[in-house]
């Protein structure tokens, strides 16, 4: 009898394994796509489990027939379509909260010249973006508009040295429709991105180039000697600021290079913390590109991004004989523009750089570095911030052009049903998705909310930064 019971249990276990769900499929796996204005991306992993840290071999094929043309999922019925990319990629999941707190997972992939086991990385030009081998498939989920990241990048593109480009696409994984993704450049070293050289072992070459990031402790980190501070400059001594090594990563740096970049960060922070930090010759200006930091601050504040400054805060430097000052690069704004119900992320009338009191009170581990308190305590920096805001508002950050950018992104998503298909695969309108503040009833309602929120935010920043639109 016991043997019979064991056999029955084994049969049920085998049946369960046969129907085991892998790779986080959408809620509705039966969505059909016939034609779309967006590129179509096929990923084939043949049922293998995709990992968060170790890359697996996958095949990728992208069809994009170009501007004004439709793309068809049935390639047999529609032969001769333009193949934008086809080949092997090294695939893994990516992200922190976008991975942990979202069922729709984002991916990182490297383009290869053959199967992963035998391959080398191979740069590829994808969807009109410059050749590179390092790419992301961003998975908008908590951002139900699916536009917050691209909106920020488009608004800041004229001002910052590099902002990622991205294209909406519709994704199939092993034949199952997974919805709308953003195939996106990442903030990384590359001729078409941040054109950074590999640091050398001695002399001036040792001084650059490096890409670092203020972030959490999910990768090897260097700990700042200075604590975050509250709005009066008093430090939170039970909180620390962590820096990750992004390019080169820690495994590719030798001891001298690690010592150099850590020491350079120490010098910058010591200058910011010193009584004479405002001095134009001996203070912080010798270590940071002030305009770059201002642009990053305005991008972060425009969206009131509660994760700004303290997470995904990418900064870089080149060799000293080129320009050894640190610069900033923007990344990851999916919780901006009123999309966050924690740490006052919905507000339009407060500064994010002053949010450490709220963050600390909410039990957040990672706070805004003290840099931003010190910079904004400098009258000269503040004057330059106001002048830059006026320049932006007279350009593509006029309210009319901001709203037109939103409308353009919305049209791309809706004109041939991509948003509707995504919502069938991942139904969530009228439902709270962590950490939404506003619960929109549909896509148009969500877009209207972003517009209302930005109208109020821009008006408040105009007042705070003393901008008066021309009559």
C-alpha positions as CSV (number, residue, x, y, z in Angstrom):
1,X,0.0,0.0,0.0
2,X,2.8,2.4,0.9
3,X,4.5,1.6,-2.4
4,X,1.2,2.4,-4.3
5,X,0.9,5.8,-2.5
6,X,4.5,6.7,-3.3
7,X,3.9,5.8,-7.0
8,X,0.7,8.0,-7.1
9,X,2.6,10.9,-5.4
10,X,5.5,10.6,-7.9
11,X,3.0,10.7,-10.8
12,X,1.5,13.9,-9.5
13,X,4.9,15.4,-8.9
14,X,5.9,14.6,-12.5
15,X,2.7,16.1,-13.8
16,X,3.3,19.3,-11.8
17,X,6.8,19.5,-13.1
18,X,5.6,19.1,-16.7
19,X,3.3,22.1,-16.2
20,X,5.6,24.1,-14.1
21,X,5.5,27.8,-14.9
22,X,9.0,29.3,-15.5
23,X,10.3,32.7,-16.4
24,X,7.5,34.7,-14.9
25,X,4.9,34.7,-17.6
26,X,2.2,37.4,-17.8
27,X,-1.2,36.9,-16.1
28,X,-2.8,36.3,-19.5
29,X,-0.6,34.2,-21.8
30,X,-3.1,34.1,-24.6
31,X,-2.7,37.6,-26.0
32,X,-2.4,37.7,-29.8
33,X,-0.5,40.2,-31.8
34,X,-1.1,40.4,-35.6
35,X,0.4,43.8,-36.4
36,X,1.9,46.7,-34.5
37,X,3.7,50.0,-35.1
38,X,6.3,48.9,-32.6
39,X,9.3,46.7,-33.3
40,X,8.7,43.0,-32.4
41,X,11.3,41.2,-30.3
42,X,11.5,37.5,-30.0
43,X,13.6,35.8,-27.3
44,X,14.1,32.1,-27.4
45,X,15.5,30.3,-24.4
46,X,13.8,26.9,-25.1
47,X,12.3,26.6,-21.6
48,X,15.5,27.2,-19.7
49,X,15.2,29.2,-16.5
50,X,16.5,32.8,-16.8
51,X,18.7,33.7,-13.9
52,X,19.2,37.1,-12.2
53,X,23.0,36.9,-12.0
54,X,24.3,34.3,-14.4
55,X,23.7,34.9,-18.0
56,X,22.2,32.2,-20.2
57,X,22.4,31.7,-24.0
58,X,19.4,33.0,-25.9
59,X,18.4,33.8,-29.5
60,X,17.0,37.2,-30.3
61,X,15.3,38.3,-33.4
62,X,13.9,41.8,-34.0
63,X,11.6,42.9,-36.8
64,X,11.4,46.6,-37.5
65,X,10.1,47.7,-40.9
66,X,10.8,51.4,-40.2
67,X,8.9,54.6,-39.6
68,X,5.3,54.6,-40.8
69,X,5.4,50.8,-41.5
70,X,3.6,48.1,-39.5
71,X,5.4,45.0,-38.2
72,X,3.7,41.6,-38.4
73,X,4.1,38.7,-35.9
74,X,3.2,36.1,-38.6
75,X,6.4,36.1,-40.5
76,X,5.3,33.3,-42.8
77,X,2.3,35.3,-44.0
78,X,4.4,38.4,-44.2
79,X,7.8,37.4,-45.7
80,X,10.5,39.9,-46.5
81,X,10.1,42.0,-43.4
82,X,13.2,43.9,-42.2
83,X,15.2,42.0,-39.6
84,X,16.9,44.6,-37.4
85,X,18.9,42.1,-35.4
86,X,19.2,38.4,-35.3
87,X,21.7,36.4,-33.3
88,X,22.8,35.0,-30.0
89,X,22.6,37.1,-26.8
90,X,23.7,36.5,-23.2
91,X,20.6,37.1,-21.2
92,X,19.8,37.6,-17.5
93,X,17.3,39.5,-15.4
94,X,18.3,42.9,-14.1
95,X,17.1,45.6,-11.6
96,X,16.5,45.9,-7.9
97,X,12.9,46.9,-7.0
98,X,11.9,46.5,-10.6
99,X,12.9,42.9,-10.3
100,X,11.9,42.2,-6.7
101,X,8.6,44.0,-6.6
102,X,7.3,43.4,-10.1
103,X,6.0,40.3,-11.8
104,X,7.0,41.7,-15.2
105,X,10.7,41.3,-15.1
106,X,13.3,43.5,-16.8
107,X,16.3,41.9,-18.7
108,X,19.9,42.7,-19.5
109,X,21.4,41.3,-22.6
110,X,24.8,41.3,-24.3
111,X,25.0,40.8,-28.1
112,X,27.4,37.9,-29.0
113,X,29.1,36.6,-32.1
114,X,27.9,33.0,-31.4
115,X,26.6,30.7,-28.7
116,X,27.5,31.9,-25.2
117,X,29.8,29.0,-24.4
118,X,32.2,29.8,-27.2
119,X,31.3,33.5,-28.0
120,X,32.8,36.9,-27.6
121,X,30.8,40.1,-27.1
122,X,29.9,41.7,-30.5
123,X,28.8,45.3,-30.8
124,X,25.5,45.7,-32.7
125,X,23.5,48.7,-33.9
126,X,19.9,48.0,-32.7
127,X,16.8,50.0,-33.6
128,X,18.8,53.0,-34.8
129,X,20.8,53.3,-31.6
130,X,24.6,53.4,-31.8
131,X,26.7,50.2,-31.8
132,X,27.2,48.5,-28.5
133,X,27.0,45.1,-26.8
134,X,25.3,46.1,-23.6
135,X,21.5,46.6,-23.6
136,X,18.5,46.6,-21.4
137,X,14.9,45.5,-21.9
138,X,13.1,47.7,-19.3
139,X,9.8,46.3,-18.2
140,X,7.3,49.1,-17.2
141,X,4.9,47.8,-14.6
142,X,4.6,50.0,-11.6
143,X,4.8,52.8,-14.1
144,X,1.4,52.2,-15.8
145,X,2.0,55.0,-18.3
146,X,5.1,53.2,-19.5
147,X,6.6,56.6,-20.3
148,X,8.2,58.0,-17.1
149,X,11.8,56.8,-18.0
150,X,11.7,57.9,-21.6
151,X,10.0,61.1,-20.7
152,X,12.9,62.1,-18.5
153,X,15.5,61.0,-21.0
154,X,13.8,63.0,-23.8
155,X,13.4,66.2,-21.7
156,X,17.0,66.1,-20.5
157,X,18.7,65.0,-23.8
158,X,19.5,68.6,-24.9
159,X,21.2,69.4,-21.6
160,X,23.3,66.4,-20.4
161,X,26.3,64.8,-22.0
162,X,24.5,61.5,-22.3
163,X,21.0,60.3,-21.7
164,X,19.9,56.8,-22.8
165,X,17.9,56.3,-25.9
166,X,15.2,53.7,-26.0
167,X,12.5,52.3,-28.2
168,X,9.2,50.8,-27.3
169,X,8.8,47.2,-28.5
170,X,6.5,44.2,-28.0
171,X,8.2,41.1,-26.7
172,X,7.7,37.4,-27.1
173,X,9.5,34.9,-24.9
174,X,9.5,31.3,-26.1
175,X,6.4,32.2,-28.2
176,X,4.4,33.8,-25.4
177,X,3.4,37.4,-25.6
178,X,5.0,39.3,-22.7
179,X,3.9,42.9,-23.5
180,X,5.4,46.3,-24.1
181,X,9.1,46.7,-23.1
182,X,11.6,49.5,-23.7
183,X,14.7,48.3,-25.5
184,X,17.2,50.8,-24.1
185,X,20.7,51.9,-23.9
186,X,22.3,51.8,-20.5
187,X,24.6,54.3,-18.8
188,X,27.8,52.6,-19.7
189,X,31.2,53.0,-21.3
190,X,30.9,53.0,-25.1
191,X,31.7,55.2,-28.1
192,X,28.1,56.0,-28.6
193,X,27.4,56.4,-24.9
194,X,29.8,57.7,-22.3
195,X,33.0,57.7,-24.3
196,X,35.2,56.6,-21.5
197,X,38.7,55.1,-21.8
198,X,40.0,52.3,-19.7
199,X,42.1,53.6,-16.8
200,X,45.8,53.0,-16.9
201,X,48.2,51.7,-14.3
202,X,50.3,54.8,-13.7
203,X,50.7,58.5,-14.5
204,X,47.8,60.5,-15.8
205,X,46.2,57.4,-17.3
206,X,45.6,56.1,-13.7
207,X,43.3,59.1,-13.1
208,X,40.6,58.0,-15.6
209,X,38.3,57.0,-16.8
210,X,35.9,55.6,-14.1
211,X,32.1,55.2,-13.8
212,X,30.7,54.9,-10.3
213,X,27.3,54.8,-8.7
214,X,25.6,55.8,-5.5
215,X,23.5,52.8,-4.7
216,X,22.7,49.9,-2.3
217,X,24.9,47.0,-1.2
218,X,23.9,44.4,-3.7
219,X,27.3,44.7,-5.4
220,X,30.8,45.4,-4.0
221,X,30.9,48.9,-2.6
222,X,33.1,51.6,-1.1
223,X,31.8,53.4,2.0
224,X,31.9,57.1,2.2
225,X,33.6,58.7,5.2
226,X,30.7,61.1,5.5
227,X,27.1,60.4,6.6
228,X,23.9,61.7,5.1
229,X,22.5,64.8,6.8
230,X,19.1,66.3,7.7
231,X,17.8,69.6,6.4
232,X,19.9,71.4,9.0
233,X,23.1,69.6,8.1
234,X,23.1,67.3,11.1
235,X,24.4,63.9,10.2
236,X,22.5,60.6,10.5
237,X,25.4,58.6,12.0
238,X,23.6,55.3,11.7
239,X,23.3,55.7,7.9
240,X,26.1,55.5,5.3
241,X,26.6,56.3,1.6
242,X,27.8,53.5,-0.6
243,X,29.5,53.6,-4.0
244,X,29.5,50.8,-6.5
245,X,32.2,50.3,-9.2
246,X,30.4,50.2,-12.6
247,X,33.0,50.6,-15.3
248,X,35.4,49.0,-14.9
249,X,33.8,46.8,-12.2
250,X,35.8,45.9,-9.1
251,X,37.0,42.6,-10.6
252,X,38.6,44.5,-13.5
253,X,40.4,47.1,-11.3
254,X,43.8,46.6,-9.8
255,X,44.8,47.8,-6.3
256,X,46.2,51.1,-7.5
257,X,43.1,51.9,-9.6
258,X,40.8,51.1,-6.7
259,X,42.9,53.2,-4.3
260,X,42.9,56.1,-6.8
261,X,39.2,56.3,-7.5
262,X,38.3,55.8,-3.8
263,X,40.8,58.5,-2.9
264,X,39.4,60.9,-5.5
265,X,35.9,60.5,-4.0
266,X,37.4,61.1,-0.6
267,X,39.0,64.4,-1.9
268,X,35.7,65.6,-3.4
269,X,33.7,64.8,-0.3
270,X,36.3,66.4,2.0
271,X,36.2,69.6,-0.1
272,X,32.4,69.6,0.1
273,X,32.5,69.1,3.9
274,X,35.2,71.7,4.5
275,X,34.5,75.2,5.9
276,X,35.9,76.7,2.7
277,X,33.9,74.5,0.4
278,X,32.5,77.6,-1.5
279,X,36.0,78.8,-2.5
280,X,36.1,78.7,-6.3
281,X,39.7,77.6,-6.3
282,X,40.2,75.3,-3.3
283,X,36.6,74.2,-2.7
284,X,34.4,71.6,-4.4
285,X,34.5,73.1,-7.9
286,X,37.9,71.6,-8.6
287,X,36.3,68.2,-8.2
288,X,32.8,68.4,-9.8
289,X,31.4,69.8,-13.1
290,X,28.9,72.2,-11.6
291,X,26.6,72.3,-14.6
292,X,26.4,68.5,-14.8
293,X,25.4,68.3,-11.2
294,X,22.8,71.1,-11.7
295,X,21.3,69.3,-14.7
296,X,21.1,66.1,-12.7
297,X,19.4,67.9,-9.8
298,X,16.9,69.6,-12.0
299,X,16.0,66.3,-13.7
300,X,15.6,64.6,-10.3
301,X,13.6,67.5,-8.9
302,X,11.3,67.9,-11.9
303,X,10.0,64.4,-11.4
304,X,10.3,64.5,-7.6
305,X,12.0,61.2,-7.9
306,X,12.3,59.7,-4.4
307,X,14.9,57.3,-5.6
308,X,17.0,60.1,-7.1
309,X,20.4,61.0,-5.6
310,X,20.5,58.0,-3.3
311,X,19.9,55.0,-5.7
312,X,21.2,54.6,-9.3
313,X,23.1,57.9,-8.8
314,X,25.6,57.4,-11.6
315,X,28.7,59.6,-11.7
316,X,31.9,59.5,-13.7
317,X,35.3,61.1,-14.4
318,X,37.8,61.2,-17.2
319,X,41.6,61.6,-17.0
320,X,42.8,64.7,-15.2
321,X,44.5,66.0,-18.4
322,X,41.1,65.8,-20.2
323,X,38.7,67.0,-17.4
324,X,39.1,65.2,-14.1
325,X,35.9,66.6,-12.5
326,X,33.0,64.3,-11.7
327,X,29.9,64.5,-13.8
328,X,26.4,63.0,-13.3
329,X,24.2,60.8,-15.6
330,X,20.5,60.2,-15.2
331,X,18.9,56.7,-15.0
332,X,15.8,55.0,-13.6
333,X,12.9,57.4,-13.0
334,X,10.0,55.0,-13.2
335,X,8.7,56.1,-9.7
336,X,8.9,59.8,-10.6
337,X,6.1,62.2,-11.6
338,X,3.8,61.5,-8.7
339,X,4.1,57.7,-9.0
340,X,5.1,56.8,-5.4
341,X,3.0,56.7,-2.3
342,X,5.9,56.4,0.1
343,X,8.3,59.1,1.4
344,X,6.0,61.9,0.0
345,X,6.8,60.9,-3.6
346,X,3.4,62.3,-4.7
347,X,4.1,65.8,-3.6
348,X,4.7,68.7,-6.0
349,X,5.8,71.2,-3.3
350,X,8.9,69.9,-1.7
351,X,12.6,69.3,-2.7
352,X,13.8,65.7,-2.9
353,X,17.3,66.7,-1.9
354,X,15.8,67.8,1.5
355,X,13.9,64.5,2.0
356,X,16.2,62.7,4.3
357,X,14.0,63.4,7.3
358,X,11.0,61.7,5.7
359,X,13.2,58.9,4.3
360,X,14.7,58.3,7.7
361,X,11.4,58.4,9.5
362,X,10.1,55.8,7.0
363,X,13.0,53.5,7.9
364,X,14.8,53.8,4.6
365,X,18.3,52.5,4.7
366,X,19.7,54.6,1.9
367,X,19.5,58.3,2.2
368,X,20.5,61.3,0.0
369,X,24.2,62.0,0.1
370,X,25.2,65.1,2.0
371,X,26.6,66.6,-1.2
372,X,23.3,68.1,-2.2
373,X,22.7,69.8,1.1
374,X,26.1,71.5,0.8
375,X,25.8,72.4,-2.8
376,X,22.4,74.1,-2.3
377,X,23.8,76.0,0.7
378,X,26.2,77.8,-1.7
379,X,24.6,81.0,-3.0
380,X,26.7,80.8,-6.2
381,X,25.5,77.3,-6.9
382,X,21.9,78.3,-6.2
383,X,22.2,81.2,-8.5
384,X,23.5,79.0,-11.3
385,X,20.7,76.5,-10.6
386,X,18.1,79.2,-11.1
387,X,19.8,80.4,-14.3
388,X,19.9,76.9,-15.7
389,X,16.2,76.3,-14.9
390,X,15.4,79.5,-16.7
391,X,17.4,78.4,-19.7
392,X,15.6,75.0,-19.7
393,X,12.2,76.6,-19.3
394,X,12.9,78.8,-22.3
395,X,13.7,75.7,-24.3
396,X,12.2,72.2,-24.3
397,X,11.0,72.4,-20.7
398,X,8.4,75.0,-21.6
399,X,5.1,73.5,-20.4
400,X,3.7,73.4,-23.9
401,X,6.7,71.3,-25.1
402,X,6.6,69.0,-22.0
403,X,3.0,68.2,-22.6
404,X,3.6,67.7,-26.3
405,X,6.4,65.2,-25.5
406,X,3.9,63.3,-23.2
407,X,1.3,63.3,-26.0
408,X,3.9,62.0,-28.5
409,X,4.9,59.0,-26.3
410,X,1.2,58.3,-25.6
411,X,0.4,58.2,-29.3
412,X,3.2,55.7,-30.0
413,X,1.8,53.4,-27.3
414,X,-1.9,53.6,-28.4
415,X,-2.1,54.2,-32.1
416,X,-2.0,50.5,-33.0
417,X,-3.1,48.9,-29.8
418,X,0.2,48.1,-28.0
419,X,-0.9,49.6,-24.7
420,X,-4.2,47.6,-24.9
421,X,-2.4,44.4,-25.6
422,X,0.0,45.0,-22.7
423,X,-2.9,45.7,-20.4
424,X,-4.5,42.4,-21.5
425,X,-1.3,40.6,-20.7
426,X,-0.8,42.4,-17.4
427,X,-4.3,43.7,-16.3
428,X,-3.9,46.3,-13.5
429,X,-6.0,49.4,-14.3
430,X,-8.0,50.3,-11.2
431,X,-5.7,48.3,-9.0
432,X,-2.9,49.5,-6.8
433,X,0.5,48.3,-7.9
434,X,3.3,49.0,-5.4
435,X,4.1,51.8,-4.9
436,X,1.4,53.7,-6.9
437,X,0.0,56.8,-5.3
438,X,-2.7,57.5,-7.9
439,X,-4.9,54.6,-9.0
440,X,-5.8,55.3,-12.6
441,X,-8.9,53.7,-14.1
442,X,-7.3,53.5,-17.6
443,X,-4.3,54.7,-19.7
444,X,-5.9,58.1,-20.6
445,X,-6.6,58.7,-16.9
446,X,-2.9,57.9,-16.0
447,X,-1.6,60.3,-18.7
448,X,-4.0,63.1,-17.5
449,X,-2.7,62.6,-14.0
450,X,0.9,63.0,-15.1
451,X,0.0,66.2,-16.9
452,X,-1.8,67.6,-13.9
453,X,1.0,66.7,-11.6
454,X,3.7,68.2,-13.9
455,X,1.6,71.4,-14.3
456,X,1.7,71.9,-10.5
457,X,5.3,70.8,-10.1
458,X,6.6,73.2,-12.8
459,X,4.6,76.1,-11.3
460,X,6.1,75.4,-7.8
461,X,9.6,75.1,-9.2
462,X,9.2,78.3,-11.1
463,X,8.3,80.1,-7.9
464,X,11.1,78.5,-5.9
465,X,13.7,79.2,-8.6
466,X,12.4,82.7,-9.3
467,X,11.5,82.0,-12.9
468,X,9.1,84.3,-14.6
469,X,7.9,83.2,-18.0
470,X,8.0,85.9,-20.7
471,X,4.7,87.6,-21.2
